[in-house]
Amino acid sequence: MTGSNSMSSGYCSLDEENDDFTFFTAKTSFFRRPQAKQGAKNATKEEEEKPKSLSEQDVRVKIEEYNSNVSENGMKLSPDGTYTGFIKVHLKLRRPVTVPAEVRSPGGGAAAGPEAQDKRISFYLPTDAVKQLHISSSTTVSEVIQGLLKKFMVLDNPRKFALYRQTHRDSQDLFQKLPVSEHPLYLRLLTGPDPEHLTFVLKENETGEVEWHAFSVPELQNFLTILEKEEHERMKQVKKRYVAYRERLLQALREAQGKPG
């Protein structure tokens, strides 16, 4: 699978803190507010409807209609009935991803031995990153996810991620998790090129529970390090707040004692 940032192409087969906290691993913060009902601007909707099937003639007509509405990067129909085209995937990941660390050899070049392969680092991908992929009608959601991770050199288990379809309806952003066997280009053909009707978004695979077995030992150790840092920072903030509160109380006490009886 190949892809590109922004418009280049290839080919391929948050929250403010409050006083209520719950523990959640690998977030931007380990502490987050409990999940509430989705707001009007960010609702998640699990739709039961399935895309309708198209005949070869329907596909041909749909492709012609699609290409008439785009100035570039149209779809191409092959003699065997399959077709290729482009999709854009928006990355909205809130947790750090694991990538191989670049290890420099003494001569200045990148090391290629086991040491280089075992070194890993975690960092946050830009929240506004967009990857354009050239895929075929047979490419599945699972293949799209694996291709995206490969392009960004992400070592995390693909099961940690999910591809969502985002639609804008009645002033709401609705997200539907796509099955791994779904074909994104087919959905793009059905809905047309308008991003208001369909946008593909890569997010964490929210299952409701943390799948600890999907994390490697270095990742778990890294999470503990992040947790210790956040715990230390939180203790400093709480101590600072109460020191300031104590000073205000002492100042009020001194003022009260200084007043004539």
Salt bridges, closest charged atoms under 4 A:
ASP15 OD1 - ARG33 NH2 3.83
GLU17 OE1 - ARG234 NH2 2.52
GLU47 OE2 - ARG169 NH2 3.57
GLU102 OE2 - ARG104 NH2 2.92
ASP156 OD1 - LYS160 NZ 3.18
ASP173 OD1 - HIS168 ND1 2.88
ASP194 OD2 - HIS197 NE2 3.97
GLU206 OE2 - ARG94 NH2 3.54
GLU206 OE1 - ARG95 NH2 3.17
GLU219 OE2 - LYS160 NZ 2.92
